[in-house]
């Protein structure tokens, strides 16, 4: 009997893990996906994923879905500042009146060595309130750009304690004067709801 309960617990844990990963398409339909199968190609404006009951990879254009939740991450499409262009970003947090979104992109001219990052603070109408661009280069200007991240995010999201605590872990690295550790916060874009 004990083995049966252990099996039942593992079965429900397995199903709950995958139930947390889904895609909401532009038509409002919802599909369960394998969380470890999701990937983004920002240049092509495409996402790739597998359904929970299939090993076939599906590709979908940014215009064909609203958002994807996979594990602790959320990826959403936007028309920022009423633009006609649809862009995709990882959502780091959202409150009743604003969101923090980000996307890293590899600079194609750098042989994969330079990664450009941007985060936007946007209102609920997807208008940009604040933007910040930075990269992973080891020079003074890049280090200075990274040093401003904590203060900008905490200014807009000071009430989001979990977000600020997580950001603090990456911002406070006493062994580094180049502020590179903050990049890990954006390389693992965990979604934190703050409503």
Protein Blocks (a to p, Z undefined) as FASTA:
>chain_A
ZZmmmmmmmmmmmmmmmmmpccddfkopacdddfklgccdfknopacdddfkbcbdcddd
fklpfbdcehjbccddddehhiabdcddddfbdcfkbccdddddddfklnomaccddddd
ddfkopafbdcdddfbdcfklmmmmmmmmmmmmmmmmmmmmlmmmmmmmmmcfkbcnlmm
mmmmmmmcccdddZZ
